[in-house]
Amino acid sequence: MAERTLESALNPHLSTPILEQKSAPLRRLGVLYHPKLAATRPVAEEIVAALQQADCYTWMGSTWDETAVRSRVAGLDALIVLGGDGSVLRAARMAAPHGTLVIGLNMGRLGFLSEMRPENWRERLPRLLAGDYWVEERMMLRSEVYRSHDRLAQQEALNDVVVSRGSLARVVRLHTHIDGDHLTTYVADGLIVATATGSTAYALAVGGPILPPQLKNMVLIPIAPHLSLDRAIVLALGASVEIVVETDHRAMITVDGQYELKLRDGDRVHVEASPYVSRFARVQPPSYFYRTLMERLEPRSSHE
């Protein structure tokens, strides 16, 4: 009954019992702090101490130390990730091939992907350890870049894949095909291929639709189109996208805002659903997404 002990230690005045178990208890966990956010490390150390008190196997590391994380993640039940959505994106890409759960603790700005905050982790962590959570699966993308017949790169994305102009403020022409058929040629600053998760990121900033996270559809949104299609398009389940770059200067591909590669005239970018999904442990009800969305989007009053 280690979970009960931990719950009592963290919440001495809490009388509500843990709800009926819905999922497997979590016993092996990694705790990741953000190396550039000093406040995350002390909280990570507190969480590690609480996990050890509950007789869990645990280790602590930096989200940016991908070599260390990738070497350990396969044997873990979950990663607890401290930071903002960028930290969660990075951890989710490393966890997805192994089916490892991700639990975000928001210490950044937005926190669309997070499940806990510094003020409530002591209440929610015992529930997670006891199995009182549900698993939310989110679609990911796989992007591949080809130059002639050579594949230059392959990356997974949880948010989006963006093909855009380089440093010069000049449009690129992006010949875009859906399932092998030509859709249109975008003359624009770029084109976003987003998941439902990514619909609240860059895609939202350029006027794209908001999709609930359980959808497995991709959405195309042009960036500053010039005399070309200016509407977002939600694609059918299982669709694939190919983008052929036409430019007399540099272009680039960006994956989740964290990986980039310079592109040349004639390079091809292929995007489809990844064979992996990101798996998040949730204690909030499924309607949490809409509440979180409105908390982030509704204007705050001046006295808040």
Buried (B, 14 or more C-beta within 10 A) or exposed (E): EBBEEBBEEBEEEEEEEBEEEEBEBBBBBBBBBBBEBEEBBEBBEBBBEBBEEBEBEBBBBBBBEBEBBBEBBEEBBBBBBBBBBBBBBBBBBBBBBEBBBBBBBBBBEBBBBBBBEBEEBBBBBBBBBBBBBEBBBBBBBBBBBBEEEEEBBEBBBBBBBBBBBBEEEEBBBBBBBBEEEEBBBBBBBBBBBBBBBBBBBBBBEBEBBBBEBEBBBBBBBBBBBEEBBEEBBBBEEEBBBBBBBBBEEBBBBBBBBEBEBEBEBEBBBBBBBBEBBBBBBBBBEEEBBEEBBEEEEEEEEEEE
